[in-house]
Amino acid sequence: MDARPTAHPAADLETDQPACPRSRPTARLPEAAPAGAGSMGPWLARQVLRAAGSPPVRFVFPNGREVGTSAAPPVARLHLREPRALPGLVLDPELRFGDAYAAGRIEVQGDLVGFIEETYRAWPSAEGLAHAAGRVLSRLRRARPNTLEGSRENIHHHYDLGNDFYRLWLDEQLVYTCAYFPHAGATLEDAQVAKMRHVCRKLRLQPGETVAEAGCGWGALALHMAREHGARVRAFNVSREQIAWARERARAEGLAGRVEFVEDDYRNLTGRYDAFVSVGMLEHVGREHYRELGRVIDRSLTATGRGLLHSIGRNRPAPLHRWIEQRIFPGAYPPTLREMMEVLEPHDFSVLDVENLRLHYARTLEHWLERFEKASGQVREMFDERFVRAWRLYLAGSIAGFTTGTLQLFQVLFSRPQDNAVPWTRAHLYP
């Protein structure tokens, strides 16, 4: 992680020098009248920066005037195409910045990921109107609940954007979860296969064993468990497009007899299994449904069953970033480890291992963002410029979340308490 200069909240800097040219091509946008570029505009800009903890960032108005509150060299300059966006940033920065960036009202000149990293680092110590308003809005907002119908709608909003879209920037197997990089030079494709192997080694899968998978995405892990370990898998998902893709892959690989892809909610899971696995679904369950998920796992596992939960998480309780939750991932919530235990503790499951793959997810996202940028022209044709900018910000912000420790990636391995076939060491994980 780069060591960047720290912010100096007391500083109050302005310059009338024009900003440097943009470092990356951007769409041409009609230039708005410089309303707010007078005394009120710079004052509002300073309030926004101070409320954010005075990160090393400067606002640039259409007339070239720059405003900053940190004496450190700026990691980025925020070009205000519409200074009228500033009042919204004062009152609700989490939501309004993302909307302004997506709409092209704000351009980021410089390192987009670095800008978000510096903002996240400065944010916890910041106080003021923006934080007070953000806390109130977070309490007032009510995302679509993760009921049977609500979960289907939430998943449809994000995952059913079209397989052709995700094929542009995911790996060839369409694995849309954190990869595992056994060495720095691993490709994204190799790292996703390594992640599936890592999960299967943790579960100690044996030929002929049965596995229930909740939230299977495009089916890569289920197919891997059947193909490489001889397991029989029932995989649940409410995304119609993902299930259709997974079923076709199973037929093409001759695995349809070993893997059943079920278009249904995990709560409708029936049967008994040797292993339960969920990779990247717990974020979408909703904390109010953790005990319900625990009951599903409890009734599904055999007397010696074991399982693995893989989820984005937090060090301390906090909702997902408001803009991401409302615009990209409705209904999502990243739990702390303590909150994850609400799934397991009521049923006396033994936690065998906990691993944090935070930096592996940052590396995964870097690959995704690079591929997304290369395919941005095609994405623009599929959707529009606003969509491209919104997803660029989402991917960049997610990288920053993991590199700054705002987000974690937990893998929790568990089993029935009476299961004594537990490895003495972790040697089996690193053959």
C-alpha positions as CSV (number, residue, x, y, z in Angstrom):
1,M,0.0,0.0,0.0
2,D,1.4,3.4,-0.9
3,A,2.3,5.8,1.9
4,R,0.6,9.0,1.0
5,P,0.9,12.4,2.7
6,T,-1.5,13.0,5.6
7,A,-4.1,15.7,5.5
8,H,-3.8,19.0,7.4
9,P,-7.4,20.1,8.2
10,A,-6.3,23.6,9.3
11,A,-5.0,24.4,5.8
12,D,-7.2,26.6,3.5
13,L,-5.7,26.8,0.1
14,E,-6.9,28.5,-3.1
15,T,-5.3,29.3,-6.4
16,D,-6.5,31.0,-9.6
17,Q,-4.1,29.0,-11.8
18,P,-5.9,26.7,-14.3
19,A,-5.9,23.0,-13.5
20,C,-3.5,20.6,-15.3
21,P,-4.9,18.8,-18.3
22,R,-6.8,15.6,-17.7
23,S,-4.7,12.5,-17.4
24,R,-7.3,10.3,-19.1
25,P,-9.8,10.7,-22.0
26,T,-13.2,11.8,-20.8
27,A,-16.5,12.3,-22.6
28,R,-17.2,15.8,-23.9
29,L,-19.8,17.5,-21.7
30,P,-21.7,20.8,-22.2
31,E,-20.0,23.3,-19.9
32,A,-22.5,24.8,-17.4
33,A,-22.5,28.4,-16.4
34,P,-20.1,29.0,-13.5
35,A,-22.9,29.4,-10.9
36,G,-21.4,29.0,-7.5
37,A,-17.9,29.8,-8.7
38,G,-18.1,33.1,-6.8
39,S,-17.8,33.4,-3.0
40,M,-20.5,30.9,-2.1
41,G,-19.0,28.1,-4.4
42,P,-15.5,28.1,-2.8
43,W,-17.1,28.3,0.7
44,L,-19.2,25.2,0.0
45,A,-16.3,23.4,-1.5
46,R,-14.3,24.0,1.7
47,Q,-17.2,22.7,3.8
48,V,-17.3,19.5,1.8
49,L,-13.6,18.9,2.2
50,R,-13.5,19.7,5.9
51,A,-16.5,17.4,6.5
52,A,-14.6,14.7,4.7
53,G,-11.6,15.1,7.0
54,S,-9.6,17.4,4.6
55,P,-8.1,14.8,2.3
56,P,-5.4,15.9,-0.1
57,V,-7.9,16.8,-2.9
58,R,-8.9,20.1,-4.6
59,F,-12.0,21.3,-6.2
60,V,-11.6,23.0,-9.5
61,F,-14.2,25.5,-10.8
62,P,-15.0,26.1,-14.5
63,N,-13.0,29.4,-14.4
64,G,-9.9,27.5,-13.2
65,R,-10.1,28.5,-9.5
66,E,-8.9,25.7,-7.2
67,V,-10.0,25.2,-3.6
68,G,-8.5,22.8,-1.1
69,T,-8.1,22.4,2.7
70,S,-5.0,20.3,2.8
71,A,-1.4,21.5,2.5
72,A,-0.3,18.2,1.1
73,P,0.1,17.7,-2.7
74,P,-3.3,16.8,-4.1
75,V,-3.7,13.1,-5.1
76,A,-6.6,14.3,-7.4
77,R,-8.5,17.3,-8.6
78,L,-12.3,17.3,-8.8
79,H,-13.4,19.4,-11.8
80,L,-16.8,20.8,-11.1
81,R,-18.7,20.8,-14.4
82,E,-21.8,21.9,-12.5
83,P,-20.9,23.8,-9.3
84,R,-24.6,23.6,-8.4
85,A,-23.8,20.1,-7.2
86,L,-21.9,21.4,-4.2
87,P,-24.9,21.9,-1.8
88,G,-25.9,18.3,-2.2
89,L,-22.3,17.2,-1.4
90,V,-22.5,19.2,1.8
91,L,-25.8,17.5,2.9
92,D,-25.4,14.0,1.6
93,P,-21.8,13.4,0.3
94,E,-22.1,9.6,0.2
95,L,-25.0,9.5,-2.2
96,R,-24.6,12.8,-4.1
97,F,-21.0,12.4,-5.0
98,G,-21.6,9.1,-6.8
99,D,-24.6,10.5,-8.6
100,A,-22.7,13.7,-9.7
101,Y,-19.7,11.6,-10.9
102,A,-21.9,9.2,-12.8
103,A,-23.8,12.1,-14.5
104,G,-20.5,13.8,-15.5
105,R,-21.1,16.8,-13.2
106,I,-17.8,16.0,-11.5
107,E,-14.6,14.8,-13.3
108,V,-11.7,13.3,-11.3
109,Q,-8.3,14.3,-12.7
110,G,-5.6,12.0,-11.3
111,D,-5.7,8.7,-9.5
112,L,-9.4,7.8,-9.0
113,V,-8.6,4.9,-6.7
114,G,-6.0,7.0,-4.8
115,F,-8.6,9.8,-4.4
116,I,-11.1,7.4,-2.8
117,E,-8.4,5.8,-0.6
118,E,-7.4,9.2,0.8
119,T,-11.1,10.1,1.4
120,Y,-11.7,6.8,3.2
121,R,-8.6,7.3,5.4
122,A,-9.6,10.8,6.3
123,W,-13.3,10.1,6.8
124,P,-13.4,8.3,10.2
125,S,-12.0,11.4,12.0
126,A,-14.2,13.8,10.2
127,E,-17.1,15.5,12.0
128,G,-19.8,18.0,11.0
129,L,-23.0,18.5,9.1
130,A,-22.2,15.9,6.3
131,H,-21.6,13.1,8.8
132,A,-24.6,14.0,11.0
133,A,-26.8,14.1,7.9
134,G,-25.3,10.8,6.6
135,R,-26.0,9.0,9.9
136,V,-29.6,10.2,9.9
137,L,-30.1,9.3,6.2
138,S,-28.6,5.8,6.9
139,R,-31.1,5.2,9.7
140,L,-34.1,6.5,7.6
141,R,-33.3,4.6,4.4
142,R,-35.0,1.3,4.0
143,A,-33.8,-0.9,1.2
144,R,-36.0,-3.5,-0.4
145,P,-36.1,-6.2,2.3
146,N,-34.5,-9.5,1.6
147,T,-37.7,-11.5,1.7
148,L,-38.3,-14.2,-0.9
149,E,-39.6,-11.7,-3.4
150,G,-37.4,-8.8,-2.3
151,S,-34.2,-10.9,-2.6
152,R,-35.2,-11.9,-6.2
153,E,-35.7,-8.2,-7.1
154,N,-32.4,-7.2,-5.4
155,I,-30.4,-9.9,-7.2
156,H,-32.1,-9.1,-10.5
157,H,-31.1,-5.5,-10.2
158,H,-27.4,-6.4,-10.2
159,Y,-26.8,-9.9,-11.7
160,D,-29.3,-9.9,-14.5
161,L,-27.7,-7.0,-16.4
162,G,-26.8,-9.6,-19.1
163,N,-24.2,-12.3,-19.4
164,D,-22.7,-10.5,-22.3
165,F,-21.9,-7.6,-20.0
166,Y,-20.1,-9.7,-17.4
167,R,-18.2,-11.7,-20.1
168,L,-16.5,-8.5,-21.1
169,W,-14.5,-8.1,-17.9
170,L,-14.8,-11.2,-15.6
171,D,-12.6,-14.3,-16.1
172,E,-13.5,-16.9,-18.7
173,Q,-15.6,-18.9,-16.1
174,L,-17.5,-15.8,-15.0
175,V,-16.5,-16.1,-11.3
176,Y,-17.7,-12.9,-9.7
177,T,-16.2,-13.3,-6.2
178,C,-12.7,-12.8,-4.6
179,A,-10.0,-14.7,-6.3
180,Y,-7.0,-16.3,-4.5
181,F,-3.5,-15.3,-5.8
182,P,-1.0,-18.0,-4.8
183,H,1.8,-15.8,-6.2
184,A,2.0,-12.2,-7.4
185,G,2.2,-13.2,-11.1
186,A,-1.0,-15.3,-11.2
187,T,-3.5,-14.4,-13.9
188,L,-7.1,-13.7,-13.0
189,E,-8.1,-17.0,-14.6
190,D,-5.5,-18.9,-12.6
191,A,-6.4,-17.1,-9.3
192,Q,-10.1,-17.9,-9.7
193,V,-9.3,-21.6,-10.2
194,A,-6.9,-21.4,-7.2
195,K,-9.7,-19.9,-5.1
196,M,-12.0,-22.9,-6.0
197,R,-9.2,-25.3,-5.1
198,H,-8.6,-23.5,-1.8
199,V,-12.3,-23.7,-0.9
200,C,-12.5,-27.4,-1.8
201,R,-9.4,-28.2,0.2
202,K,-10.8,-26.5,3.2
203,L,-14.0,-28.6,2.9
204,R,-11.9,-31.8,2.4
205,L,-14.3,-32.9,-0.4
206,Q,-14.2,-36.6,-1.2
207,P,-15.6,-38.4,-4.3
208,G,-19.3,-39.2,-4.0
209,E,-20.0,-36.7,-1.3
210,T,-23.0,-34.4,-1.6
211,V,-22.8,-30.6,-1.5
212,A,-25.4,-27.9,-1.2
213,E,-24.3,-24.5,-2.6
214,A,-26.3,-21.3,-1.8
215,G,-25.9,-18.6,-4.3
216,C,-23.9,-20.3,-7.1
217,G,-23.4,-17.4,-9.6
218,W,-22.7,-18.8,-13.0
219,G,-21.9,-22.2,-11.6
220,A,-18.1,-22.4,-11.8
221,L,-17.6,-23.7,-8.2
222,A,-20.3,-26.3,-8.4
223,L,-18.9,-27.6,-11.7
224,H,-15.4,-27.6,-10.2
225,M,-16.5,-29.6,-7.2
226,A,-18.2,-32.2,-9.5
227,R,-15.4,-32.3,-12.1
228,E,-12.3,-32.2,-9.9
229,H,-13.6,-33.9,-6.7
230,G,-16.4,-36.2,-7.9
231,A,-19.0,-34.5,-5.7
232,R,-22.7,-34.4,-6.4
233,V,-23.9,-30.8,-6.1
234,R,-27.2,-29.0,-5.8
235,A,-26.7,-25.3,-6.4
236,F,-29.3,-22.6,-5.7
237,N,-29.6,-19.2,-7.3
238,V,-32.5,-16.8,-8.0
239,S,-30.8,-15.2,-11.0
240,R,-32.5,-16.6,-14.1
241,E,-29.7,-15.6,-16.5
242,Q,-26.9,-17.1,-14.3
243,I,-28.8,-20.4,-13.8
244,A,-29.4,-20.7,-17.6
245,W,-25.7,-20.1,-18.3
246,A,-24.7,-22.7,-15.6
247,R,-27.1,-25.3,-16.9
248,E,-25.7,-25.0,-20.4
249,R,-22.1,-25.3,-19.1
250,A,-23.1,-28.4,-17.2
251,R,-24.6,-30.0,-20.3
252,A,-21.6,-29.0,-22.4
253,E,-19.1,-30.6,-19.9
254,G,-21.2,-33.7,-19.4
255,L,-21.8,-32.9,-15.8
256,A,-25.6,-32.4,-15.8
257,G,-26.0,-35.7,-14.0
258,R,-23.7,-34.6,-11.2
259,V,-24.7,-31.0,-10.8
260,E,-28.3,-29.7,-10.4
261,F,-28.7,-26.0,-10.8
262,V,-31.9,-24.9,-9.1
263,E,-33.5,-21.5,-9.8
264,D,-34.8,-20.9,-6.3
265,D,-34.1,-19.2,-3.1
266,Y,-31.7,-20.8,-0.6
267,R,-34.5,-20.9,2.0
268,N,-36.2,-23.6,-0.1
269,L,-33.2,-25.9,0.1
270,T,-34.2,-29.5,1.0
271,G,-32.3,-32.7,1.5
272,R,-29.2,-33.7,3.6
273,Y,-25.7,-33.0,2.5
274,D,-22.1,-33.7,3.5
275,A,-21.1,-30.1,2.9
276,F,-22.6,-26.7,2.7
277,V,-20.9,-23.8,0.9
278,S,-21.8,-20.2,0.2
279,V,-19.4,-18.0,-1.7
280,G,-20.4,-14.3,-2.0
281,M,-24.1,-14.7,-1.0
282,L,-24.1,-13.8,2.7
283,E,-23.7,-10.1,1.8
284,H,-27.2,-10.4,0.1
285,V,-28.9,-12.3,2.9
286,G,-29.6,-9.3,5.2
287,R,-28.6,-9.6,8.9
288,E,-32.3,-10.0,9.9
289,H,-32.2,-13.3,8.1
290,Y,-29.0,-14.8,9.5
291,R,-30.8,-17.0,11.9
292,E,-33.0,-18.2,9.1
293,L,-29.9,-19.1,7.1
294,G,-28.5,-20.9,10.1
295,R,-31.7,-23.0,10.3
296,V,-31.3,-23.9,6.6
297,I,-27.7,-25.0,7.1
298,D,-28.6,-27.0,10.3
299,R,-31.4,-29.0,8.7
300,S,-29.3,-29.6,5.6
301,L,-26.1,-30.9,7.0
302,T,-25.5,-34.5,8.0
303,A,-24.3,-35.4,11.6
304,T,-20.7,-35.0,10.5
305,G,-21.3,-32.2,8.0
306,R,-19.1,-29.2,7.5
307,G,-19.5,-25.9,5.7
308,L,-17.8,-22.7,4.5
309,L,-19.1,-19.1,4.4
310,H,-17.2,-16.7,2.2
311,S,-18.3,-13.1,2.5
312,I,-17.3,-9.4,2.3
313,G,-17.2,-8.1,5.8
314,R,-16.4,-5.3,8.2
315,N,-14.2,-4.9,11.3
316,R,-17.0,-3.1,13.0
317,P,-20.7,-2.9,12.2
318,A,-21.6,-0.4,9.5
319,P,-24.0,-0.3,6.5
320,L,-22.8,-0.7,3.0
321,H,-21.8,2.6,1.4
322,R,-25.1,4.3,0.6
323,W,-24.4,5.1,-3.0
324,I,-23.3,1.5,-3.7
325,E,-26.3,0.1,-1.8
326,Q,-28.9,2.3,-3.6
327,R,-27.4,2.4,-7.1
328,I,-25.4,-0.9,-7.5
329,F,-26.1,-3.5,-4.8
330,P,-29.6,-3.0,-3.3
331,G,-30.2,-5.0,-0.1
332,A,-26.5,-5.7,0.5
333,Y,-24.9,-5.7,4.0
334,P,-21.3,-6.7,4.8
335,P,-21.2,-8.4,8.3
336,T,-18.6,-8.4,11.0
337,L,-17.2,-11.7,12.1
338,R,-19.3,-11.4,15.3
339,E,-22.4,-10.9,13.1
340,M,-21.5,-13.9,11.0
341,M,-21.6,-16.0,14.1
342,E,-25.3,-15.3,14.4
343,V,-25.6,-17.8,11.6
344,L,-23.6,-20.5,13.4
345,E,-23.8,-20.1,17.1
346,P,-27.6,-21.0,17.6
347,H,-26.9,-24.4,16.1
348,D,-23.7,-25.2,18.0
349,F,-21.5,-25.3,14.9
350,S,-17.7,-25.4,15.6
351,V,-15.7,-22.7,13.9
352,L,-12.6,-24.5,12.5
353,D,-10.8,-21.8,10.6
354,V,-11.1,-18.1,9.7
355,E,-9.1,-16.5,6.9
356,N,-9.1,-12.9,5.7
357,L,-8.4,-12.5,2.0
358,R,-8.9,-8.7,1.9
359,L,-5.8,-7.9,-0.2
360,H,-6.7,-10.8,-2.6
361,Y,-10.0,-9.0,-3.3
362,A,-8.2,-5.8,-3.9
363,R,-6.1,-7.5,-6.5
364,T,-9.1,-9.2,-8.0
365,L,-10.9,-5.9,-8.4
366,E,-7.8,-4.3,-10.0
367,H,-8.0,-7.0,-12.7
368,W,-11.7,-6.4,-13.1
369,L,-11.3,-2.6,-13.4
370,E,-8.5,-2.9,-15.9
371,R,-10.6,-5.2,-18.1
372,F,-13.7,-3.1,-17.6
373,E,-11.8,0.0,-18.8
374,K,-10.6,-1.9,-21.9
375,A,-14.2,-2.9,-22.7
376,S,-15.8,0.5,-21.7
377,G,-16.6,1.3,-25.3
378,Q,-18.7,-1.9,-25.7
379,V,-20.3,-1.3,-22.3
380,R,-21.3,2.2,-23.4
381,E,-22.9,0.8,-26.5
382,M,-24.9,-1.7,-24.3
383,F,-26.0,0.9,-21.8
384,D,-24.8,4.5,-21.8
385,E,-22.1,6.8,-20.5
386,R,-23.7,7.2,-17.1
387,F,-23.6,3.4,-16.6
388,V,-19.9,3.2,-17.5
389,R,-19.0,6.0,-15.1
390,A,-21.1,4.5,-12.3
391,W,-19.5,1.1,-12.6
392,R,-16.0,2.6,-12.9
393,L,-16.6,4.4,-9.6
394,Y,-18.1,1.2,-8.0
395,L,-15.1,-0.9,-9.0
396,A,-12.5,1.8,-8.0
397,G,-14.3,2.4,-4.7
398,S,-14.3,-1.3,-4.0
399,I,-10.6,-1.5,-4.5
400,A,-10.1,1.4,-2.1
401,G,-12.4,-0.2,0.4
402,F,-10.2,-3.3,0.6
403,T,-6.8,-1.5,0.4
404,T,-7.8,0.8,3.3
405,G,-9.3,-1.9,5.4
406,T,-12.8,-0.4,5.2
407,L,-13.9,-3.8,3.9
408,Q,-12.7,-7.3,4.7
409,L,-13.1,-10.7,3.0
410,F,-13.8,-13.5,5.4
411,Q,-13.8,-17.2,4.8
412,V,-15.2,-19.1,7.8
413,L,-14.9,-22.9,7.9
414,F,-17.2,-24.7,10.4
415,S,-18.5,-28.2,11.2
416,R,-20.7,-30.2,13.5
417,P,-19.2,-30.2,17.0
418,Q,-19.0,-34.0,17.0
419,D,-16.9,-34.2,13.9
420,N,-13.4,-35.3,15.0
421,A,-12.0,-35.8,11.5
422,V,-10.3,-32.5,11.7
423,P,-6.8,-32.0,10.2
424,W,-4.1,-31.4,12.9
425,T,-2.5,-28.7,10.8
426,R,-3.2,-26.5,7.7
427,A,-0.7,-28.4,5.6
428,H,-3.4,-29.8,3.4
429,L,-4.3,-26.3,2.3
430,Y,-0.9,-25.7,0.8
431,P,0.2,-28.7,-1.2
